[in-house]
Structures are given as C-alpha cells and as structure tokens.
Amino acid sequence: MDDNLMEKVMEEVMKKMGDTKEAKKEAPKNSFNPGITEFVGTAIGDTIGLVIANVDHNLHNFMKIDPKYKSIGIIGARTGAGPHIMAADEAVKATNTEIISIELPRDTKGGAGHGCLILFGAEDVSDARRAVEVTLKELDRTFGDVYGNNAGHIELQYTARASYACNKAWGAPIGKAFGLIVGAPAAIGVVIADTAVKAANVDIVLYASPSTTSFTNESILFISGDSGAVRQAVVAARELGIKLLEALGQEPAPSSTTPYI
C-alpha cells in the first residue's frame, strides 16, 4: 500500500480512537467529569453545576433553608450573572424546585461585572439535579446577547414570562414580560437605559448603579410590560450600546453562542 495512503488510513483509525491531536481538539471543552457524585456539569461563563442530595443538618440550619428541602442544586459562575439568572428562571419553570438564594459576587475574573451563586431547593434530589441540568443547557441561549471588548461589555436579556428566579433576584413581576439591560462601563449603561425607556412604553422595575451593585462598574436597567414593548426597548439599547462600547476599543465581539432577542 502507498505510504501516503497508509498514513491517511492510520490517521482515520487513530482519530476514531480519540488519540490524535485533531480528535482532542474537537472534544467538547466541558466533557471532563471528575467522577464525583455531587458533580452535574460545566458550561460557558466558568460555570459549574453541583448537587447535594442530603445537606448536613447543621449546615442546613445555618444556610436558613426551608426544612422541607433536603436537597439543593448549586450553580456557581465567575462571569455573566444575568445569563445565569435568566437560565435559572427557565429551570424553575421546568422543575419542582424553588430558588433558595441568589448572590452576585464582584467577580467577572477582574472585569466590570458580577459572578453568581444560585441555590435551588428541592424535596427530591432528582428535581435539584434536573434544575441544574436545565440551567446549564439554557446558558448557551442566554449568553447569546452578551457583547464585549477589552473596555467593557453590553448585556441584554429578555423573557416573555418572568418566573421566580427573576423575581427573587430583581423583583420582576411573575408572569409578565421582563427585560434586562446592562452597560459597562457604567456611563454607557446610563445612556442605553435612557434610550430603552424612550424607545417603548415599558415599566421600570429597578435601576442599579455601582453603589447599588457589588460596586461593579455597571449601570443596569430592569423593565417589564407588554412583551413587544419590552423587546423593542431591549433591542434599541443593544444597538446604541454596541456603538458606544466600540468607541472605547475594538468592535465588541458577541459571545460564542447565537443571539436570541
């Protein structure tokens, strides 16, 4: 057999066995499983999903968890608090779980925004695990409208029907359309917030600046109302925000996932 042909045949065989550099390069980034019972998975945003089937009694009390919830699902991430909360919102809709707490630490690996710690409570460990799985899966969608460069980021979120995670984190009216508009540095956030409320007839749920966040360099607007109006406001903010962020550096790059708004 011709040497070149033999080499190609062997390369294909080795590729199927997963032993070539190409095969390793094609392997999903989050495929590593440490073989630990509590581990559920990882995802974009330096995110890890975990579950505890039966929380230690003493810790359970100190965490102030409702006694009926023996199992908890855990989402922790270093970047993208908004996408994680929106993903958790979908998880609550799809499972028999409750949001125990949502915390937004100052993080983003040194960037302008937040990381997150989200706890789900469940009576059955299978529900807690499922909530974490749904959240990890939803992150590919909710990271779709995050744009960034070396100077900062713009983040937009939208849901036609807010649920308990959005309500817990930001006071979103349950069952109504809800939008989130983030600009960093905070100066950009102020301008795109104004643009959003001028673009459509929406209700302001909350406005956050550095002094009311974890001192992150962001301004954040939370809006509710008719689904069409909320979407219109979010899109208007996105268009201006990208242009303003580009003035500080290179053209803002979208995340590696697909825009959904």
PLY file of the C-alpha trace (Angstrom):
ply
format ascii 1.0
element vertex 261
property float x
property float y
property float z
element edge 260
property int vertex1
property int vertex2
end_header
0.00 0.00 0.00
1.21 3.51 -0.84
2.85 5.14 2.21
0.65 8.27 1.97
-2.49 6.19 1.74
-1.40 4.07 4.69
-0.74 7.19 6.72
-4.22 8.54 5.98
-5.85 5.24 6.91
-3.96 5.11 10.21
-4.84 8.73 10.93
-8.55 7.97 10.49
-8.29 4.93 12.75
-6.47 6.88 15.44
-8.94 9.74 15.12
-11.84 7.39 15.82
-10.00 6.14 18.87
-9.62 9.72 20.10
-5.82 9.59 20.19
-4.93 12.29 17.64
-4.46 15.99 18.27
-7.39 16.70 15.96
-9.72 14.46 17.94
-8.67 16.03 21.21
-9.18 19.48 19.73
-12.71 18.52 18.65
-13.62 17.14 22.09
-16.11 19.38 23.91
-14.47 21.74 26.37
-16.85 20.74 29.16
-16.64 16.97 28.68
-14.39 16.33 31.70
-16.17 14.57 34.56
-14.20 14.29 37.80
-16.24 11.24 38.83
-17.74 12.93 41.90
-21.34 12.25 42.93
-22.09 15.93 43.51
-20.85 16.98 40.05
-23.50 17.71 37.38
-21.62 19.58 34.67
-19.95 22.77 33.47
-20.84 25.43 30.92
-19.92 28.78 29.40
-19.03 31.57 31.83
-16.71 29.47 34.03
-19.85 27.79 35.33
-20.07 24.67 37.45
-23.27 22.83 38.36
-23.42 20.74 41.54
-25.99 18.96 43.68
-26.10 17.84 47.32
-28.58 15.03 47.91
-28.84 15.50 51.67
-27.40 18.69 53.17
-25.72 18.30 56.56
-28.24 19.16 59.29
-26.12 21.84 60.97
-25.19 23.50 57.69
-28.83 23.29 56.59
-29.83 25.39 59.62
-27.09 27.96 59.16
-27.98 28.37 55.47
-31.60 29.05 56.56
-33.02 26.53 54.10
-36.69 25.55 54.45
-36.71 22.21 56.35
-38.72 20.53 53.58
-35.82 20.99 51.17
-33.20 18.37 51.99
-31.54 18.52 48.56
-30.04 21.55 46.87
-28.86 22.30 43.36
-25.96 24.73 43.01
-24.91 26.96 40.13
-21.68 28.93 40.54
-20.00 31.10 37.91
-17.35 33.77 37.55
-18.92 35.67 34.65
-22.40 36.57 33.45
-24.80 36.84 36.39
-27.62 37.94 34.08
-27.48 34.93 31.75
-27.32 32.59 34.74
-30.36 34.06 36.47
-32.36 34.01 33.24
-31.34 30.38 32.71
-32.28 29.54 36.31
-35.64 31.20 35.68
-36.32 28.63 32.95
-35.16 25.83 35.25
-37.68 26.80 37.93
-40.46 26.76 35.33
-39.46 23.28 34.23
-38.90 21.58 37.60
-40.37 21.13 41.05
-37.81 23.39 42.72
-37.61 26.73 44.47
-34.96 29.40 44.39
-33.38 29.47 47.85
-30.98 32.31 47.22
-29.21 34.29 44.51
-25.98 36.13 45.29
-23.97 38.30 42.92
-20.32 38.49 43.95
-17.98 41.08 42.48
-16.03 38.99 40.02
-16.07 38.59 36.21
-12.45 37.45 36.50
-11.33 41.04 37.01
-13.81 42.54 34.53
-16.59 45.05 35.12
-19.41 42.80 36.28
-20.69 40.05 38.57
-20.29 36.35 39.07
-23.10 34.40 40.71
-24.10 31.78 43.24
-27.58 30.32 42.78
-29.15 27.70 45.06
-32.20 25.61 44.15
-34.17 23.82 46.89
-35.92 20.50 46.28
-37.57 17.74 48.28
-36.12 15.15 45.89
-32.53 15.12 44.67
-33.67 14.28 41.13
-35.50 17.62 40.96
-32.46 19.52 42.21
-30.23 17.80 39.66
-32.70 18.46 36.87
-32.85 22.17 37.71
-29.06 22.39 37.46
-29.08 20.48 34.16
-31.69 22.80 32.66
-29.76 25.88 33.78
-26.50 24.62 32.25
-28.27 23.85 28.98
-30.06 27.23 28.85
-26.80 29.17 29.18
-26.00 28.63 25.52
-29.11 30.67 24.75
-28.94 33.31 27.47
-25.32 34.21 26.67
-26.41 34.98 23.09
-26.80 38.74 23.55
-23.64 39.47 25.52
-21.11 41.62 23.66
-17.69 42.64 24.90
-14.27 44.05 24.14
-11.22 44.96 26.21
-13.01 48.02 27.62
-16.28 46.54 28.87
-19.46 44.76 27.89
-23.10 45.13 26.90
-25.61 42.54 28.05
-29.26 42.18 27.07
-31.82 39.68 28.34
-35.49 39.12 27.57
-38.21 36.70 28.61
-41.88 36.75 27.66
-42.82 35.39 31.08
-40.71 36.03 34.13
-40.69 33.43 36.88
-39.33 33.03 40.39
-35.60 33.45 39.70
-36.09 36.85 38.07
-38.49 37.77 40.86
-36.05 36.67 43.58
-33.07 38.48 42.06
-34.66 41.65 40.72
-38.31 41.85 41.77
-39.61 41.07 38.28
-43.42 40.71 38.15
-44.12 36.99 37.81
-45.84 36.05 34.56
-45.06 39.32 32.75
-42.51 40.10 30.04
-39.21 41.21 31.51
-36.02 42.71 30.14
-32.51 43.37 31.45
-30.13 45.99 30.03
-26.52 46.20 31.23
-23.82 48.62 30.17
-20.23 48.58 31.39
-18.51 50.95 31.98
-21.46 52.33 33.91
-21.59 55.54 31.86
-22.70 53.54 28.83
-25.33 51.81 30.93
-26.88 55.16 31.89
-27.27 56.23 28.27
-28.68 52.96 26.96
-31.13 52.82 29.89
-32.46 56.20 28.80
-32.62 55.02 25.19
-34.60 51.93 26.18
-37.36 53.74 28.06
-37.69 56.31 25.29
-37.98 53.58 22.65
-41.10 51.88 24.04
-43.80 52.14 26.68
-42.34 49.98 29.45
-42.39 49.97 33.24
-39.12 50.42 35.13
-38.83 47.69 37.75
-35.40 48.65 39.07
-32.32 50.70 38.21
-28.91 49.76 39.59
-25.64 51.73 39.52
-22.23 50.87 41.02
-23.24 51.97 44.52
-26.24 49.59 44.50
-24.49 46.60 42.94
-21.40 44.92 44.37
-19.61 48.13 43.31
-19.31 46.76 39.80
-18.64 49.25 37.01
-22.10 48.76 35.51
-25.43 50.53 35.21
-28.36 48.15 34.90
-32.00 48.72 33.96
-34.76 46.19 34.64
-38.02 46.67 32.74
-41.40 44.98 32.46
-44.60 45.39 30.44
-46.06 44.28 27.14
-43.83 41.66 25.50
-43.47 43.58 22.24
-42.60 46.81 24.02
-40.05 45.17 26.30
-38.33 43.51 23.35
-38.32 46.80 21.40
-36.71 48.64 24.31
-34.03 45.98 24.74
-33.18 45.97 21.02
-32.88 49.78 20.95
-30.49 49.67 23.91
-28.43 46.95 22.25
-27.95 48.89 19.01
-26.70 52.04 20.74
-24.70 50.21 23.39
-22.61 48.31 20.86
-21.71 51.56 19.09
-20.73 53.30 22.33
-18.62 50.38 23.52
-16.83 50.26 20.18
-15.73 53.89 20.73
-13.58 52.64 23.64
-11.83 49.85 21.78
-12.27 47.27 19.07
-15.69 46.24 17.75
-17.50 44.38 20.55
-17.49 40.67 19.89
-20.63 38.63 20.57
-20.35 35.61 22.80
-19.68 32.25 21.19
-23.41 31.44 21.18
-26.29 32.69 18.98
-28.20 35.94 19.71
-31.79 35.15 20.71
-33.51 38.54 21.14
0 1
1 2
2 3
3 4
4 5
5 6
6 7
7 8
8 9
9 10
10 11
11 12
12 13
13 14
14 15
15 16
16 17
17 18
18 19
19 20
20 21
21 22
22 23
23 24
24 25
25 26
26 27
27 28
28 29
29 30
30 31
31 32
32 33
33 34
34 35
35 36
36 37
37 38
38 39
39 40
40 41
41 42
42 43
43 44
44 45
45 46
46 47
47 48
48 49
49 50
50 51
51 52
52 53
53 54
54 55
55 56
56 57
57 58
58 59
59 60
60 61
61 62
62 63
63 64
64 65
65 66
66 67
67 68
68 69
69 70
70 71
71 72
72 73
73 74
74 75
75 76
76 77
77 78
78 79
79 80
80 81
81 82
82 83
83 84
84 85
85 86
86 87
87 88
88 89
89 90
90 91
91 92
92 93
93 94
94 95
95 96
96 97
97 98
98 99
99 100
100 101
101 102
102 103
103 104
104 105
105 106
106 107
107 108
108 109
109 110
110 111
111 112
112 113
113 114
114 115
115 116
116 117
117 118
118 119
119 120
120 121
121 122
122 123
123 124
124 125
125 126
126 127
127 128
128 129
129 130
130 131
131 132
132 133
133 134
134 135
135 136
136 137
137 138
138 139
139 140
140 141
141 142
142 143
143 144
144 145
145 146
146 147
147 148
148 149
149 150
150 151
151 152
152 153
153 154
154 155
155 156
156 157
157 158
158 159
159 160
160 161
161 162
162 163
163 164
164 165
165 166
166 167
167 168
168 169
169 170
170 171
171 172
172 173
173 174
174 175
175 176
176 177
177 178
178 179
179 180
180 181
181 182
182 183
183 184
184 185
185 186
186 187
187 188
188 189
189 190
190 191
191 192
192 193
193 194
194 195
195 196
196 197
197 198
198 199
199 200
200 201
201 202
202 203
203 204
204 205
205 206
206 207
207 208
208 209
209 210
210 211
211 212
212 213
213 214
214 215
215 216
216 217
217 218
218 219
219 220
220 221
221 222
222 223
223 224
224 225
225 226
226 227
227 228
228 229
229 230
230 231
231 232
232 233
233 234
234 235
235 236
236 237
237 238
238 239
239 240
240 241
241 242
242 243
243 244
244 245
245 246
246 247
247 248
248 249
249 250
250 251
251 252
252 253
253 254
254 255
255 256
256 257
257 258
258 259
259 260
